[in-house]
């Protein structure tokens, strides 16, 4: 795991995603101020979510302590969590692109 500065925030205990504070390149470490760290296995754009652990299909995506989406496929730890691998619990991804 490479040594990078703080570039991710986890908004609440129990979240299974972190949010990139700036673009995180593949192979770099996504790290919080409290020291939680995960290797980004692909580019994580600023403001987007990264899986803090493996997320199985049909598992809820938890951000800020709230379920915001459901995984539609396996999302390995360190991968981007976005419209290509989640379905919103509130909107249709193919029309609204909210998540």
C-alpha positions in Angstrom: 0.0 0.0 0.0 1.6 3.3 -1.0 1.8 6.1 1.5 -0.5 9.0 0.4 -2.1 11.8 2.4 -5.7 12.0 3.5 -7.9 11.8 0.4 -11.0 10.0 1.6 -13.7 10.5 4.2 -15.9 7.9 5.8 -19.0 9.8 6.9 -20.3 7.4 9.6 -19.5 4.3 11.5 -20.8 1.3 9.7 -20.5 2.8 6.2 -19.2 0.3 3.7 -18.0 3.1 1.3 -15.7 6.0 1.6 -16.0 9.2 -0.4 -12.9 10.5 -2.4 -11.9 14.0 -1.3 -9.9 14.3 -4.6 -9.2 12.1 -7.5 -7.5 8.9 -6.4 -5.4 7.1 -9.0 -5.5 3.3 -9.3 -2.9 1.7 -7.1 -2.8 4.6 -4.6 -4.0 4.4 -1.1 -7.4 5.9 -0.1 -6.9 7.1 3.4 -9.0 8.8 6.1 -7.7 11.2 8.8 -8.4 8.5 11.3 -6.1 6.1 9.4 -8.6 3.8 7.7 -7.0 2.8 4.4 -7.7 0.8 1.4 -5.8 0.4 -1.9 -7.8 1.9 -4.8 -7.8 -0.8 -7.5 -9.2 1.6 -10.1 -9.5 5.4 -10.5 -11.9 6.9 -7.9 -12.9 10.4 -9.1 -13.4 13.2 -6.5 -16.8 12.9 -4.8 -17.3 9.3 -5.8 -17.5 6.2 -3.6 -14.9 3.5 -3.0 -15.7 0.1 -1.5 -14.1 -0.3 2.0 -14.6 -4.0 1.9 -16.0 -6.6 -0.5 -19.7 -5.8 -1.3 -21.8 -8.8 -2.5 -24.6 -8.6 -5.0 -27.9 -7.4 -3.3 -26.0 -6.0 -0.3 -27.0 -2.5 0.7 -24.6 0.4 0.1 -24.3 2.4 3.3 -23.2 6.0 3.3 -23.6 8.4 6.2 -25.2 5.6 8.1 -28.0 5.3 5.6 -28.8 2.7 2.9 -28.5 4.6 -0.5 -28.4 1.8 -3.0 -28.2 -1.9 -3.6 -25.2 -3.7 -5.2 -26.1 -5.2 -8.6 -22.8 -7.1 -8.9 -19.8 -8.1 -6.8 -17.9 -4.9 -5.8 -14.4 -5.9 -4.6 -12.7 -3.8 -1.8 -11.0 -0.8 -3.4 -13.3 -0.5 -6.5 -15.5 2.3 -7.6 -19.1 2.2 -6.4 -21.2 3.9 -8.9 -24.1 3.5 -11.4 -22.4 0.6 -13.2 -22.6 -1.7 -10.2 -25.4 -0.4 -8.0 -29.1 0.4 -8.3 -30.6 3.3 -6.5 -33.3 2.5 -3.9 -35.1 5.7 -4.9 -34.6 6.4 -8.7 -34.1 4.5 -11.9 -30.4 4.6 -12.8 -31.1 4.4 -16.5 -33.1 7.6 -16.4 -32.0 9.7 -13.4 -28.3 8.8 -12.7 -28.5 9.9 -9.2 -26.1 7.5 -7.4 
